[in-house]
């Protein structure tokens, strides 16, 4: 199975690799997946007083498509409000990266990571956690 | 000059030796006859070529040429051996013993027979991949008609104690079959010294063509019979009908002859290169060799690089063809069942890479592989949240992961 050019691009030059200080109140962290399943994503957002995401970082243990999905997610997150960010759908990622059916779970994981990071931020800042539809694996 | 990509996946298939191709070529065009055409020279020429190849194949494994049944490859040979023995001997008993780490061609064939009334025991191997002989002894029953144990494992290269296993099978009146796909042509295999009654092997794992293999079927002490699984013109002593693949068989024969001549020096050279590769790579922190290191095929190593995922790693190992126990692409998302059967945790199985060297692997390629792999592992660890946690001293088992 060949990878799409966009997957290769994100995989070879991943954007926004790194770690934000998770103890900070304006940083939300999402850690999703499991080592036994072969993919773990950690996605972090830093949010300003207007609820705009000013920075996003990721680290991912997983295949090329998982790394590319999380790299793309951080790109999309920066500059978005947390309310807009929550609407990012895994199928947008599938489409952008031209992921084949066997790799759809990578995009699902990226969506989970986004939502989990946003909820972490919300809870830290006294906002109610959003009810999320349970992911479909 | 190093040409990339380099090929280190010789357990999947080997390139054909140019000398094999040369031997095959006339049999596609000028010498195209059907080996079963007994009444004209075209047939005679083809038959003669097949007879010669049969001798070359038999010689490599210490058999008589009458004991070689040509097939389309190891999968067919596995099917013919196990199904054929079961059908032929099921009045004597219905019990078959095999290993959990066998190739799917053996496991799925056994599962098929279970539906038809066979009782199959799947023995687990030890953490180094070897079978504990006492477990085999304990599993034998008066109903056991067949013990099926592979010679060398395709994923980790571990070589089973074949002589001891066949002795136990025979002591209890069972036949012994070995899938020797990875071993024949790489290490000395002798059906008489090893006490093998049936054995599967194939051309394309030993620098021969794809689409041709053999089943060795013992003719003396005891005389073994298998029920044919392909009915038709009664070729191959009635055990495998179908027009013989003459060019393929000629190539297979030539490949066997070359292995016989060059195996010893190939094995010596490749085990030195393999050791160099392995020793350099386990210098990386948190890397582990999978399977027994002493009883092992000379050209294979399987290494887990903890905290990086195998498929992602293969993508980073640019210009290199290897294979991984990660099953990120499979629908089940299950990692290698062979590694899991050694007791490896799923995450270590996901992190494994198999390197398979071959006759045409050079030292320069191995040096390239070492550098390239190290770079890739280090790069991916920089991207890995698990590596970061490990470095911070966080116990990953203490985290409640969301199974998905």
Contacts between the chains, C-beta under 8 A, distances in Angstrom:
chain1	res1	chain2	res2	distance
A	1	B	329	6.4
A	3	B	315	7.1
A	11	B	312	7.9
A	11	B	315	6.2
A	11	B	316	7.9
A	14	B	383	6.4
A	17	B	382	7.0
A	17	B	383	5.7
A	19	B	388	6.7
A	31	B	385	6.9
A	31	B	399	7.9
A	32	B	402	6.0
A	32	B	404	7.7
A	33	B	401	7.1
A	33	B	402	7.0
A	33	B	404	6.4
A	34	B	401	3.5
A	34	B	402	6.4
A	34	B	403	5.4
A	34	B	404	6.6
A	35	B	346	7.3
A	35	B	347	3.6
A	35	B	350	7.5
A	35	B	386	6.1
A	35	B	396	6.4
A	35	B	401	6.7
A	36	B	345	7.0
A	36	B	346	3.7
A	36	B	347	5.6
A	36	B	350	7.7
A	36	B	401	7.3
A	36	B	403	7.3
A	37	B	333	6.1
A	37	B	346	7.4
A	37	B	403	6.8
A	37	B	404	5.9
A	38	B	309	5.4
A	38	B	310	7.9
A	38	B	311	7.7
A	38	B	326	5.7
A	38	B	327	7.6
A	38	B	328	5.4
A	38	B	333	6.6
A	38	B	335	6.6
A	38	B	346	7.5
A	38	B	347	7.6
A	38	B	350	4.1
A	39	B	309	6.7
A	39	B	328	7.5
A	40	B	385	5.8
A	40	B	386	5.9
A	40	B	401	7.5
A	41	B	385	7.4
A	42	B	385	3.9
A	59	B	383	5.7
A	59	B	384	6.2
A	59	B	385	4.0
A	59	B	388	6.2
A	60	B	383	6.1
A	60	B	384	7.3
A	60	B	385	6.9
A	61	B	307	6.5
A	61	B	308	6.9
A	61	B	309	5.6
A	61	B	312	7.9
A	61	B	383	7.8
A	61	B	384	4.5
A	61	B	385	6.1
A	61	B	386	4.8
A	61	B	387	7.7
A	62	B	309	5.0
A	62	B	312	5.8
A	62	B	328	7.4
A	63	B	309	5.8
A	63	B	311	4.0
A	63	B	312	4.6
A	63	B	315	7.3
A	63	B	326	7.3
A	63	B	328	4.2
A	63	B	329	7.9
A	64	B	311	6.9
A	64	B	312	5.4
A	64	B	315	4.1
A	66	B	309	7.7
A	66	B	312	7.1
A	66	B	328	8.0
A	67	B	312	6.0
A	67	B	383	6.3
A	102	B	329	5.3
A	102	B	330	7.6
A	102	B	331	6.7
A	105	B	333	7.3
A	105	B	404	7.5
A	108	B	404	8.0
A	109	B	404	7.2
A	112	B	402	8.0
A	112	B	404	7.9
A	135	B	404	6.8
A	137	B	404	4.5
